Amino acid sequence: MGLFRAIEPEDEPLEGRPLADRMRPQTLDDFAGQEELLAPGKPLRTQIERDELGSMLFWGPPGCGKTTLARIIARRTRSDFVPFSAVLSGIKEIKDVMAKAEGSRRYGRRTIVFVDEVHRFNRAQQDAFLPHVEAGNILLIGATTENPSFEVIAPLLSRMKVYVLRPLSTEQIVGLLRRALEDPVRGLGQDRVDASDEILERIAILANGDARAAYNTLEALVLGTAPGNDGRRLLSEARLEDVLQKKLLPYDKSGEEHYNLISALHKSVRNSDPDAALYWLARMLESGEDPLYIARRMVRMASEDIGLAEPGALAVTIAAKDAFDFIGPPEGNLALAQAAVYLSLAPKSNALYTGYGAVHEDLQKTIAEPVPLHLRNAATGLMSHLGYGKGYQYAHDAEEKVTDMPCLPESLLGRRYYRPTDQGFEVRIAQRLEEIRRIQNKPSEGRKK
């Protein structure tokens, strides 16, 4: 057939191809996920339907549909399609393709060059695309799992529209698996498979947003399950454990077990037990919990249970979230583990939590008094005439950078919301608060204002 070909609905025989490849959607209507880009009326879908496309880059995790979407675009626009692998191709191959694409253009044929793992191309290889993208000889579609800002050269990136693709949800993957089991032509419909919703959901959870991984697991499970006397294959959790070669831990991302386990993690951290925190963290991760959900909960722990007793705790949890985003599982799990142990060993204080709660309670029980005039900003002459800012004391003009100016509403004067504990850094905070109050209680004539 040659290097160039137009994508047709049945451009290759189905025999021998993996389930994930056979089940690739053929049209935009069959495409799962990415509704923010491809729902009817969305800009990218409109451009595809009108055939008004420029070069583009798809950035997203494995199995979210980057390659499939490129193939659908080629089929919809009836373009010649040239798939490239950054792992296998060099500058010579790029130049050969570009020369043929330029020739095809003269005869009115457009060539879509799809570059998978474009981040693996070096600068010289990426440079080789530039003149042909700029001249319109090709429509370049790149795919990457890495941040293109760091991995794609700026001149090429400036000529491409970047679209961010998201991992598929558990529900979307379950729908794809059910479709594969029912499809007698492309899928496993002729194998007469019985699969419970629980089995399909467990496969989807373990796939972690990767449809290809889910298809591969399902196919291996079906092939590894012998038909019963009635000729039907009954998929079981025990057989799934054999296929995955690991034990399936009981877990329900939306049920009681979900809340029990996150509660166990939170209370282990609060109780300064790093061993238990590591156990519950690993149990959730290995059961298929969303790692970013755990990261969000640990950010909450850093403020609720540690607060200013260890100000670095919040930074550590945010860094762990960013690290997981950057490298993904399983390596990223260690960043979350590091944060969990750090939080467990940090000194504990709920002073911020209780202080904010006391403020919230007062807000419910008291009227919302106007801001005192001396705290208001006199932005205009009229405001100044009305007394805005009158009596304001500029702390930097005071010798000790503290004044006795009240800053709460009149009905709440003297309220103490934040009460530091004797743990960690809050010892120093308590000392500073005592110093501030000592200064404020000095006779006013003894301080410069």
C-alpha positions in Angstrom: 0.0 0.0 0.0 2.9 2.3 0.6 3.6 5.0 3.2 0.6 7.1 2.5 -3.0 6.0 2.8 -6.4 7.4 3.5 -8.1 6.1 6.6 -11.3 4.2 5.8 -13.8 2.5 8.1 -12.3 -0.9 7.4 -8.8 -0.2 6.3 -7.2 -3.3 7.9 -8.4 -6.8 8.6 -9.6 -7.4 12.2 -8.1 -10.8 12.7 -5.1 -10.9 14.9 -5.4 -7.3 16.2 -5.7 -6.6 19.9 -9.1 -5.8 21.3 -8.0 -2.2 22.1 -7.1 -1.6 18.4 -10.2 -3.3 17.1 -12.4 -1.2 19.3 -11.0 2.2 18.3 -13.9 4.5 17.6 -14.5 5.3 14.0 -16.4 8.5 14.3 -16.6 11.5 16.7 -20.0 10.3 17.9 -18.4 7.0 19.1 -15.5 8.8 20.8 -15.6 8.5 24.6 -14.6 11.4 26.9 -13.1 14.8 26.1 -16.6 16.4 26.0 -15.1 19.8 26.7 -13.3 19.5 23.3 -15.6 17.3 21.2 -19.2 17.7 22.3 -21.4 19.1 19.6 -20.8 22.8 19.1 -17.4 22.8 20.8 -14.6 24.6 18.8 -12.4 21.5 18.0 -15.4 19.4 16.9 -16.6 22.3 14.7 -13.2 22.7 13.1 -13.1 19.0 12.3 -16.6 18.9 10.9 -15.9 22.0 8.7 -12.4 20.7 7.8 -10.8 23.9 8.9 -7.9 22.5 10.9 -4.3 23.6 11.6 -1.5 21.7 13.1 -2.2 20.6 16.7 -0.7 18.9 19.7 -2.7 16.5 21.9 -1.3 16.4 25.5 -2.7 13.8 27.8 -2.1 10.6 29.7 -1.8 7.2 28.1 -5.0 5.6 26.8 -7.1 8.8 26.7 -7.6 8.8 22.9 -4.8 10.8 21.4 -4.0 8.4 18.5 -7.7 7.5 18.0 -8.7 11.2 17.6 -5.9 11.8 15.1 -7.2 8.8 13.0 -10.8 10.0 13.2 -9.6 13.5 12.0 -7.8 11.9 9.0 -10.9 9.7 8.2 -13.3 12.6 8.5 -11.2 14.9 6.3 -10.2 12.1 3.9 -6.6 13.0 4.3 -3.5 10.8 3.7 -2.4 9.6 7.1 1.3 8.9 8.0 1.9 7.7 11.5 5.3 8.4 12.9 7.0 7.0 16.0 9.5 9.2 17.7 11.2 6.1 19.0 11.8 4.5 15.5 12.1 7.5 13.1 15.1 9.7 12.3 15.7 12.8 10.2 16.1 10.8 7.0 12.7 9.3 7.4 11.2 12.7 8.2 12.7 14.3 5.1 11.4 11.4 2.9 7.9 11.9 4.2 8.0 15.6 3.8 9.1 15.4 0.2 6.3 13.0 -0.7 3.8 15.1 1.2 4.9 18.2 -0.8 4.3 16.2 -4.0 0.9 15.1 -2.9 -0.1 18.7 -2.1 0.5 19.6 -5.7 -2.1 17.1 -6.7 -4.6 18.4 -4.1 -4.1 15.7 -1.5 -3.5 16.8 2.1 -1.2 14.7 4.3 -1.7 14.4 8.1 1.5 13.4 9.8 0.8 12.0 13.2 3.8 11.9 15.5 3.3 9.8 18.6 5.5 10.6 21.6 6.7 13.8 20.0 8.6 14.7 23.2 11.1 11.9 22.4 12.2 13.8 19.2 15.4 15.8 19.7 15.7 19.4 18.6 17.1 18.6 15.2 14.3 16.2 14.5 11.7 18.7 15.6 13.4 21.4 13.5 13.0 19.2 10.4 9.2 19.6 10.6 9.2 23.4 10.8 9.4 24.5 7.2 6.8 22.0 6.1 4.4 22.9 8.8 4.9 26.6 8.0 4.5 26.1 4.2 1.3 24.0 4.7 2.7 20.9 3.1 1.5 18.8 6.0 -1.0 19.1 8.8 1.1 17.9 11.8 -0.7 16.3 14.8 1.6 15.5 17.7 0.8 13.4 20.8 2.6 13.6 24.1 2.2 12.6 27.7 4.7 15.2 28.8 4.3 19.0 29.3 4.9 20.4 25.8 6.2 23.6 27.3 9.4 21.7 28.3 9.6 19.0 25.7 8.6 20.7 22.3 10.8 23.4 20.8 9.3 26.9 21.0 9.2 27.5 17.2 7.3 24.3 16.5 5.0 24.8 19.6 4.1 28.3 18.4 2.7 26.8 15.2 0.5 24.2 16.9 -2.6 24.5 18.9 -2.3 22.6 22.1 -5.3 20.6 23.3 -5.3 19.0 26.8 -7.0 15.6 27.0 -8.1 14.2 30.3 -8.1 10.6 31.7 -11.3 8.8 31.1 -13.6 8.4 34.1 -14.4 5.0 35.6 -17.9 5.3 34.3 -16.7 6.0 30.7 -14.3 3.0 30.8 -17.0 0.7 32.1 -19.2 1.8 29.2 -16.4 1.0 26.7 -15.9 -2.4 28.2 -19.6 -3.2 28.1 -19.6 -2.1 24.5 -16.7 -4.4 23.7 -18.5 -7.4 25.3 -21.6 -6.8 23.2 -20.0 -6.1 19.9 -19.9 -9.3 17.8 -17.7 -7.9 15.0 -15.0 -5.8 16.6 -15.4 -6.9 20.2 -16.0 -10.1 22.2 -19.7 -10.5 21.5 -19.2 -13.9 19.9 -17.4 -15.3 23.0 -20.7 -15.2 25.1 -19.2 -13.5 28.1 -21.1 -12.9 31.4 -19.5 -10.0 33.3 -21.0 -8.3 36.4 -20.9 -4.5 36.8 -18.6 -5.0 39.8 -15.9 -6.9 37.7 -16.0 -4.2 34.9 -15.8 -1.4 37.5 -12.8 -3.0 39.1 -11.1 -3.3 35.8 -11.9 0.3 35.1 -10.6 1.5 38.5 -7.3 -0.4 38.0 -6.9 1.1 34.6 -6.7 4.5 36.2 -8.2 6.4 33.2 -6.3 4.4 30.5 -8.8 2.8 28.1 -6.1 0.7 26.4 -5.0 -0.8 29.7 -8.7 -1.6 30.5 -9.2 -3.3 27.1 -6.0 -5.4 27.5 -7.1 -6.5 31.0 -10.6 -7.5 29.8 -9.2 -9.4 26.7 -6.7 -11.3 28.9 -9.5 -12.1 31.4 -11.9 -13.4 28.7 -9.1 -15.5 27.0 -8.1 -16.8 30.4 -11.6 -17.9 31.4 -12.8 -21.3 30.1 -16.4 -21.6 28.9 -18.8 -23.5 31.1 -21.0 -26.4 30.1 -23.4 -24.0 28.6 -20.7 -22.4 26.4 -20.6 -19.1 28.3 -17.6 -17.5 30.0 -18.3 -16.2 33.5 -15.8 -13.6 34.6 -14.8 -13.8 38.2 -12.7 -11.8 40.7 -10.5 -14.8 41.4 -9.7 -15.2 37.7 -9.0 -11.4 37.5 -6.5 -11.7 40.3 -4.8 -14.5 38.3 -4.6 -12.3 35.2 -3.3 -9.3 37.1 -1.0 -11.5 39.3 -2.0 -9.5 42.4 -4.6 -9.6 45.1 -7.6 -7.4 44.6 -8.2 -5.5 47.8 -11.9 -4.8 48.8 -12.7 -1.2 47.9 -15.6 0.9 46.7 -14.7 4.4 45.5 -18.1 5.8 46.2 -19.3 3.6 49.1 -18.6 3.1 52.8 -15.2 1.6 52.4 -14.0 4.7 50.6 -14.9 6.9 53.6 -13.6 4.3 56.1 -10.2 4.2 54.6 -9.7 7.9 54.2 -10.8 8.3 57.8 -8.3 5.7 58.9 -5.5 7.6 57.1 -6.5 11.0 58.5 -6.8 9.7 62.1 -3.5 7.9 61.8 -1.8 11.1 60.7 -3.5 13.1 63.5 -2.3 10.5 66.0 1.3 10.8 64.8 1.5 7.2 63.6 3.6 7.0 60.4 3.4 3.2 60.1 -0.4 3.2 60.1 -0.5 6.2 57.8 1.8 4.4 55.3 -0.4 1.3 55.5 -3.7 3.1 54.9 -2.2 5.2 52.1 -0.8 2.2 50.3 -4.1 0.3 50.8 -6.0 3.1 49.1 -3.6 3.5 46.3 -3.3 -0.2 45.5 -7.1 -0.6 45.6 -7.4 2.0 42.8 -8.3 5.2 44.7 -7.7 8.5 42.8 -4.2 9.6 44.1 -5.1 13.2 43.7 -8.1 12.7 46.0 -5.7 11.5 48.6 -3.4 14.4 48.0 -6.2 16.9 48.5 -7.1 15.3 51.8 -3.5 15.5 53.0 -3.5 19.2 52.1 -6.5 19.5 54.4 -4.7 17.6 57.1 -1.7 20.0 56.9 -4.0 22.9 57.7 -6.5 21.3 60.0 -4.3 19.1 62.2 -0.8 20.7 61.9 -1.3 24.3 60.9 1.4 26.7 62.1 2.9 24.2 64.5 4.8 23.2 61.3 4.3 25.8 58.5 6.2 23.6 56.0 3.6 20.9 56.1 1.3 22.7 53.7 4.2 23.2 51.2 5.2 19.5 51.5 1.7 18.3 50.6 1.4 20.7 47.7 4.8 19.6 46.4 3.7 15.9 46.7 0.6 16.6 44.6 2.8 18.4 42.0 5.3 15.5 42.0 2.6 13.0 41.4 1.2 15.1 38.6 4.7 15.2 37.1 5.7 11.6 37.2 2.5 9.7 37.7 2.1 6.2 39.2 3.8 4.1 40.5 6.8 6.3 41.1 4.6 9.2 42.2 3.1 7.1 44.9 6.4 7.6 46.9 5.9 11.4 46.9 2.5 10.9 48.5 4.0 8.4 51.0 6.7 11.0 51.9 4.0 13.6 52.6 2.0 11.2 54.7 5.0 10.3 56.9 6.0 14.0 57.2 2.5 14.9 58.3 2.5 12.1 60.8 5.8 13.1 62.4 5.0 16.9 62.4 4.0 18.6 65.6 0.2 18.9 65.8 -2.1 21.9 66.3 -5.7 22.5 65.5 -5.5 26.2 66.6 -6.2 27.4 63.1 -9.1 25.0 62.7 -10.7 25.9 65.9 -10.0 29.6 65.4 -11.6 29.7 62.0 -14.5 27.7 63.4 -15.0 30.3 66.2 -15.0 33.1 63.5 -17.6 31.2 61.5 -19.8 30.8 64.6 -19.6 34.5 65.3 -20.5 35.3 61.7 -23.7 33.3 62.2 -24.6 34.8 65.5 -23.7 38.5 65.1 -24.7 41.2 62.7 -22.3 42.0 59.9 -21.1 45.3 61.2 -19.7 47.9 58.7 -15.9 48.1 58.5 -14.7 50.7 61.0 -14.0 54.1 59.4 -10.3 54.1 60.4 -9.8 50.9 58.5 -11.4 52.1 55.3 -9.4 53.4 52.3 -10.1 57.0 51.5 -9.9 56.6 47.7 -11.7 59.9 46.9 -12.0 63.4 48.5 -15.6 62.7 49.4 -14.6 59.5 51.3 -11.9 61.5 53.2 -14.5 64.1 54.1 -16.8 61.4 55.4 -14.1 60.2 57.8 -12.8 57.2 55.8 -9.3 56.5 57.2 -9.5 59.0 60.0 -7.6 57.7 63.1 -5.7 55.1 61.1 -2.3 54.3 62.6 0.4 53.3 60.1 2.3 50.4 61.8 5.6 51.1 60.0 5.7 54.6 61.6 5.6 53.0 65.1 9.0 52.3 66.7 8.1 48.7 67.3 5.9 48.3 64.2 2.8 47.8 66.4 0.0 50.2 67.4 -2.9 49.9 69.7 -5.4 50.6 66.9 -8.4 48.2 67.1 -9.1 46.2 63.9 -12.2 44.2 64.8 -15.8 45.5 64.6 -16.8 47.3 67.9 -19.0 44.5 69.1 -16.2 41.9 68.8 -13.4 44.0 70.4 -11.1 41.8 72.5 -12.1 38.6 70.9 -9.3 36.0 70.6 -9.8 33.5 67.8 -6.3 32.2 67.2 -4.8 30.6 70.3 -1.4 29.0 69.5 -0.5 25.8 71.2 2.8 24.8 72.8 3.7 22.6 69.8 6.4 23.1 67.2 6.7 26.5 65.6 3.6 27.7 67.5 5.7 28.1 70.6 7.5 31.0 68.8 4.2 32.3 67.5 2.8 32.4 71.1 5.9 34.3 72.2 5.4 36.8 69.4 1.7 37.3 70.3 2.6 38.0 73.9 5.2 40.5 72.7 2.6 42.2 70.4 0.1 42.4 73.2 2.7 43.8 75.6 3.5 46.6 73.1 -0.2 47.3 72.5 -0.8 47.6 76.3 1.9 50.1 76.8 0.7 53.6 77.7 0.2 55.4 74.3 2.5 58.2 75.2 5.3 55.7 75.5 5.1 54.7 71.8 5.6 56.7 68.7 2.6 56.6 66.3 
